[in-house]
Amino acid sequence: MHIINVRGIHLRAHHGCMEEEAKIGGDYVVNVQLKGDFSVAAKSDKLSDAADYVMVYQIVKEEMKVRSHLIEHVAERIATQLRQTFSGIQSLSVEVIKKKPPMNGNVDEVSVIIEK
């Protein structure tokens, strides 16, 4: 079993239920973990055999552009796209962190983790 982590993907997006969130947007961090048999890439040293980190980033970036009311929905879309793109994945985890959510309180962040 091999584990690939792509952590700390910082993006600005417009998710949330409030109208202000659609206009102003907010700061998000996404963490991705892919588990699977990546031994072919480990042996071949070829990017074409690997779960390309740049593609992981691009998938996250594109899905974060699509406005959603809930970060659960965003995380699910990211996980689905990753699964469809990389055939060697046996399981994965996607964490979407919303920084400084607009709440009636002082909260640093909220997050959701999808594991498949």
FIVOTOR-878140 format. One record per atom (N, C-alpha, C): residue number from 0; residue in one letter; y, z negated, x negated. Coordinates in steps of 0.001 Angstrom, whole numbers. Example, Ala and Ser with C-alpha at 12.3 -4.5 7.8 and 13.67 -1.06 7.14 Angstrom:
BEGIN
{0,"A",{-5690,-7800,-13190}}
{0,"A",{-4500,-7800,-12300}}
{0,"A",{-3300,-7800,-13200}}
{1,"S",{-2250,-7080,-12850}}
{1,"S",{-1060,-7140,-13670}}
{1,"S",{30,-7870,-12900}}
This chain:
BEGIN
{0,"M",{-1193,0,-859}}
{0,"M",{0,0,0}}
{0,"M",{1242,0,-894}}
{1,"H",{2148,883,-598}}
{1,"H",{3426,955,-1289}}
{1,"H",{4524,588,-297}}
{2,"I",{5576,-16,-808}}
{2,"I",{6721,-389,30}}
{2,"I",{7976,225,-572}}
{3,"I",{8719,933,258}}
{3,"I",{10004,1500,-148}}
{3,"I",{11080,846,699}}
{4,"N",{12082,281,32}}
{4,"N",{13221,-328,717}}
{4,"N",{14477,487,441}}
{5,"V",{15210,781,1480}}
{5,"V",{16552,1348,1357}}
{5,"V",{17441,355,2079}}
{6,"R",{18159,-446,1299}}
{6,"R",{18902,-1572,1858}}
{6,"R",{20407,-1401,1665}}
{7,"G",{21145,-1941,2601}}
{7,"G",{22596,-1969,2462}}
{7,"G",{23271,-638,2713}}
{8,"I",{22809,84,3731}}
{8,"I",{23469,1329,4120}}
{8,"I",{24676,937,4979}}
{9,"H",{25865,1046,4413}}
{9,"H",{27095,627,5091}}
{9,"H",{27720,1818,5799}}
{10,"L",{27960,1660,7108}}
{10,"L",{28531,2732,7918}}
{10,"L",{29509,2158,8939}}
{11,"R",{30418,2986,9361}}
{11,"R",{31306,2647,10477}}
{11,"R",{30791,3421,11681}}
{12,"A",{30677,2737,12826}}
{12,"A",{30143,3387,14024}}
{12,"A",{30816,2809,15255}}
{13,"H",{30508,3377,16413}}
{13,"H",{31189,3041,17669}}
{13,"H",{30221,2573,18738}}
{14,"H",{29341,1655,18382}}
{14,"H",{28354,1134,19325}}
{14,"H",{28892,-117,20025}}
{15,"G",{28401,-344,21221}}
{15,"G",{28768,-1540,21961}}
{15,"G",{29069,-1231,23409}}
{16,"C",{29083,-2270,24208}}
{16,"C",{29297,-2125,25645}}
{16,"C",{30781,-2101,26025}}
{17,"M",{31618,-2581,25149}}
{17,"M",{33046,-2665,25471}}
{17,"M",{33764,-1359,25130}}
{18,"E",{34726,-988,25953}}
{18,"E",{35498,238,25762}}
{18,"E",{36225,238,24413}}
{19,"E",{36694,-936,24000}}
{19,"E",{37407,-1048,22722}}
{19,"E",{36506,-671,21551}}
{20,"E",{35219,-999,21657}}
{20,"E",{34276,-673,20580}}
{20,"E",{34109,841,20436}}
{21,"A",{34184,1542,21547}}
{21,"A",{34082,2999,21505}}
{21,"A",{35287,3606,20796}}
{22,"K",{36449,3013,20988}}
{22,"K",{37675,3540,20388}}
{22,"K",{37854,3097,18939}}
{23,"I",{37702,1811,18709}}
{23,"I",{38009,1234,17398}}
{23,"I",{36828,1344,16440}}
{24,"G",{35639,1133,16951}}
{24,"G",{34449,1137,16110}}
{24,"G",{34278,-185,15387}}
{25,"G",{33236,-257,14597}}
{25,"G",{32952,-1476,13855}}
{25,"G",{32119,-1163,12621}}
{26,"D",{31949,-2176,11803}}
{26,"D",{31190,-2028,10568}}
{26,"D",{29743,-2454,10780}}
{27,"Y",{28838,-1655,10224}}
{27,"Y",{27406,-1874,10368}}
{27,"Y",{26727,-1757,9008}}
{28,"V",{25610,-2436,8900}}
{28,"V",{24739,-2314,7731}}
{28,"V",{23332,-2055,8259}}
{29,"V",{22635,-1102,7652}}
{29,"V",{21271,-783,8064}}
{29,"V",{20348,-963,6862}}
{30,"N",{19229,-1625,7115}}
{30,"N",{18186,-1808,6109}}
{30,"N",{16910,-1163,6626}}
{31,"V",{16246,-396,5765}}
{31,"V",{15021,296,6139}}
{31,"V",{13916,-83,5166}}
{32,"Q",{12743,-341,5705}}
{32,"Q",{11561,-560,4882}}
{32,"Q",{10450,349,5380}}
{33,"L",{9873,1110,4457}}
{33,"L",{8763,2001,4773}}
{33,"L",{7532,1507,4026}}
{34,"K",{6420,1375,4743}}
{34,"K",{5156,981,4124}}
{34,"K",{4156,2108,4335}}
{35,"G",{3428,2422,3281}}
{35,"G",{2434,3472,3403}}
{35,"G",{1787,3784,2081}}
{36,"D",{1009,4839,2089}}
{36,"D",{340,5293,882}}
{36,"D",{1201,6387,249}}
{37,"F",{1980,6002,-730}}
{37,"F",{2834,6946,-1444}}
{37,"F",{2276,7199,-2847}}
{38,"S",{959,7078,-2985}}
{38,"S",{316,7221,-4294}}
{38,"S",{415,8644,-4841}}
{39,"V",{456,9642,-3965}}
{39,"V",{590,11023,-4431}}
{39,"V",{1896,11175,-5204}}
{40,"A",{2978,10655,-4646}}
{40,"A",{4278,10725,-5326}}
{40,"A",{4267,9911,-6616}}
{41,"A",{3617,8759,-6583}}
{41,"A",{3550,7908,-7772}}
{41,"A",{2827,8620,-8915}}
{42,"K",{1844,9441,-8572}}
{42,"K",{1077,10157,-9592}}
{42,"K",{1746,11472,-10000}}
{43,"S",{2285,12194,-9020}}
{43,"S",{2821,13530,-9304}}
{43,"S",{4226,13507,-9906}}
{44,"D",{4992,12466,-9605}}
{44,"D",{6390,12367,-10040}}
{44,"D",{7237,13499,-9457}}
{45,"K",{6864,13961,-8243}}
{45,"K",{7590,15038,-7575}}
{45,"K",{8259,14514,-6316}}
{46,"L",{9536,14825,-6186}}
{46,"L",{10297,14400,-5009}}
{46,"L",{9683,14956,-3728}}
{47,"S",{9113,16129,-3807}}
{47,"S",{8518,16750,-2614}}
{47,"S",{7334,15951,-2074}}
{48,"D",{6750,15077,-2881}}
{48,"D",{5627,14240,-2450}}
{48,"D",{6082,12854,-1978}}
{49,"A",{7360,12585,-2070}}
{49,"A",{7880,11235,-1833}}
{49,"A",{8608,11108,-499}}
{50,"A",{8834,9877,-99}}
{50,"A",{9740,9582,1010}}
{50,"A",{11135,9556,391}}
{51,"D",{11821,10666,477}}
{51,"D",{13110,10879,-181}}
{51,"D",{14162,9908,366}}
{52,"Y",{14730,9087,-515}}
{52,"Y",{15732,8093,-111}}
{52,"Y",{16965,8758,493}}
{53,"V",{17317,9934,-17}}
{53,"V",{18479,10652,508}}
{53,"V",{18228,11053,1958}}
{54,"M",{17004,11477,2266}}
{54,"M",{16673,11831,3651}}
{54,"M",{16700,10600,4548}}
{55,"V",{16231,9463,4028}}
{55,"V",{16300,8214,4796}}
{55,"V",{17758,7932,5149}}
{56,"Y",{18630,8011,4156}}
{56,"Y",{20061,7776,4376}}
{56,"Y",{20631,8748,5403}}
{57,"Q",{20286,10031,5281}}
{57,"Q",{20811,11042,6202}}
{57,"Q",{20366,10776,7641}}
{58,"I",{19114,10382,7813}}
{58,"I",{18613,10059,9156}}
{58,"I",{19393,8896,9739}}
{59,"V",{19573,7845,8951}}
{59,"V",{20326,6678,9413}}
{59,"V",{21753,7085,9767}}
{60,"K",{22390,7826,8892}}
{60,"K",{23772,8261,9105}}
{60,"K",{23916,9073,10394}}
{61,"E",{23013,10028,10608}}
{61,"E",{23082,10871,11805}}
{61,"E",{22847,10074,13084}}
{62,"E",{21889,9184,13088}}
{62,"E",{21611,8388,14291}}
{62,"E",{22723,7381,14569}}
{63,"M",{23365,6892,13526}}
{63,"M",{24470,5954,13724}}
{63,"M",{25697,6645,14317}}
{64,"K",{25798,7957,14183}}
{64,"K",{26918,8716,14761}}
{64,"K",{26818,8811,16277}}
{65,"V",{25600,8690,16823}}
{65,"V",{25380,8829,18265}}
{65,"V",{25683,7489,18934}}
{66,"R",{26717,7450,19729}}
{66,"R",{27151,6198,20362}}
{66,"R",{26082,5643,21290}}
{67,"S",{25867,4346,21173}}
{67,"S",{24954,3616,22055}}
{67,"S",{25615,2320,22479}}
{68,"H",{25199,1802,23615}}
{68,"H",{25688,506,24046}}
{68,"H",{25019,-617,23260}}
{69,"L",{23751,-431,22912}}
{69,"L",{22972,-1493,22268}}
{69,"L",{22480,-1072,20887}}
{70,"I",{22541,-2005,19931}}
{70,"I",{22019,-1688,18602}}
{70,"I",{20494,-1586,18628}}
{71,"E",{19865,-2151,19640}}
{71,"E",{18423,-1981,19806}}
{71,"E",{18073,-500,19977}}
{72,"H",{18895,186,20745}}
{72,"H",{18694,1612,21008}}
{72,"H",{18878,2422,19730}}
{73,"V",{19887,2079,18950}}
{73,"V",{20144,2769,17687}}
{73,"V",{18967,2573,16734}}
{74,"A",{18500,1338,16588}}
{74,"A",{17384,1031,15693}}
{74,"A",{16120,1784,16108}}
{75,"E",{15889,1865,17392}}
{75,"E",{14707,2587,17902}}
{75,"E",{14785,4072,17570}}
{76,"R",{15955,4667,17729}}
{76,"R",{16130,6085,17397}}
{76,"R",{15900,6335,15908}}
{77,"I",{16446,5460,15078}}
{77,"I",{16265,5594,13628}}
{77,"I",{14780,5512,13280}}
{78,"A",{14087,4513,13835}}
{78,"A",{12662,4332,13553}}
{78,"A",{11859,5560,13985}}
{79,"T",{12166,6103,15143}}
{79,"T",{11460,7284,15647}}
{79,"T",{11663,8477,14724}}
{80,"Q",{12890,8700,14297}}
{80,"Q",{13173,9833,13406}}
{80,"Q",{12491,9672,12047}}
{81,"L",{12475,8458,11524}}
{81,"L",{11815,8214,10242}}
{81,"L",{10318,8515,10352}}
{82,"R",{9714,8051,11431}}
{82,"R",{8277,8293,11668}}
{82,"R",{7968,9785,11744}}
{83,"Q",{8839,10516,12426}}
{83,"Q",{8625,11954,12596}}
{83,"Q",{8838,12723,11292}}
{84,"T",{9675,12199,10419}}
{84,"T",{10030,12897,9181}}
{84,"T",{9042,12654,8047}}
{85,"F",{8556,11426,7927}}
{85,"F",{7702,11060,6800}}
{85,"F",{6287,10769,7281}}
{86,"S",{5359,11641,6925}}
{86,"S",{3999,11533,7424}}
{86,"S",{3204,10387,6793}}
{87,"G",{3577,9934,5615}}
{87,"G",{2809,8901,4927}}
{87,"G",{3087,7484,5376}}
{88,"I",{3977,7310,6350}}
{88,"I",{4348,5963,6784}}
{88,"I",{3231,5351,7633}}
{89,"Q",{2795,4165,7248}}
{89,"Q",{1828,3410,8050}}
{89,"Q",{2545,2407,8947}}
{90,"S",{3637,1851,8440}}
{90,"S",{4481,978,9256}}
{90,"S",{5886,1013,8689}}
{91,"L",{6828,596,9514}}
{91,"L",{8215,595,9066}}
{91,"L",{8995,-495,9768}}
{92,"S",{10132,-797,9179}}
{92,"S",{11053,-1777,9742}}
{92,"S",{12467,-1225,9604}}
{93,"V",{13234,-1329,10679}}
{93,"V",{14634,-903,10666}}
{93,"V",{15460,-2078,11178}}
{94,"E",{16410,-2504,10369}}
{94,"E",{17332,-3568,10777}}
{94,"E",{18730,-2979,10887}}
{95,"V",{19363,-3153,12046}}
{95,"V",{20745,-2741,12249}}
{95,"V",{21573,-4009,12416}}
{96,"I",{22548,-4155,11544}}
{96,"I",{23411,-5346,11525}}
{96,"I",{24808,-4934,11972}}
{97,"K",{25320,-5629,12951}}
{97,"K",{26690,-5405,13425}}
{97,"K",{27550,-6520,12855}}
{98,"K",{28509,-6163,12010}}
{98,"K",{29376,-7133,11363}}
{98,"K",{30523,-7525,12309}}
{99,"K",{30865,-8801,12294}}
{99,"K",{31994,-9327,13085}}
{99,"K",{31995,-8814,14521}}
{100,"P",{30931,-9098,15285}}
{100,"P",{30870,-8611,16665}}
{100,"P",{31974,-9242,17517}}
{101,"P",{32501,-8472,18477}}
{101,"P",{33557,-9012,19338}}
{101,"P",{32969,-9995,20350}}
{102,"M",{33021,-11267,19984}}
{102,"M",{32473,-12317,20841}}
{102,"M",{33518,-13413,20972}}
{103,"N",{33339,-14270,21931}}
{103,"N",{34224,-15421,22072}}
{103,"N",{33754,-16527,21139}}
{104,"G",{33830,-16233,19833}}
{104,"G",{33400,-17191,18831}}
{104,"G",{33447,-16553,17454}}
{105,"N",{33316,-17388,16448}}
{105,"N",{33363,-16925,15072}}
{105,"N",{31936,-16644,14594}}
{106,"V",{31512,-15387,14659}}
{106,"V",{30158,-14982,14298}}
{106,"V",{30264,-13896,13227}}
{107,"D",{29589,-14101,12103}}
{107,"D",{29624,-13132,11009}}
{107,"D",{28938,-11814,11373}}
{108,"E",{27755,-11922,11982}}
{108,"E",{26995,-10717,12289}}
{108,"E",{25910,-10995,13307}}
{109,"V",{25491,-9933,13953}}
{109,"V",{24286,-9963,14782}}
{109,"V",{23406,-8821,14303}}
{110,"S",{22106,-8967,14476}}
{110,"S",{21228,-7886,14032}}
{110,"S",{20007,-7788,14933}}
{111,"V",{19387,-6629,14853}}
{111,"V",{18124,-6394,15535}}
{111,"V",{17193,-5732,14521}}
{112,"I",{15924,-6099,14587}}
{112,"I",{14923,-5507,13714}}
{112,"I",{13835,-4877,14578}}
{113,"I",{13563,-3606,14318}}
{113,"I",{12487,-2886,14999}}
{113,"I",{11378,-2714,13977}}
{114,"E",{10174,-3132,14336}}
{114,"E",{9015,-2929,13458}}
{114,"E",{7997,-2082,14198}}
{115,"K",{7512,-1061,13530}}
{115,"K",{6525,-156,14145}}
{115,"K",{5387,35,13187}}
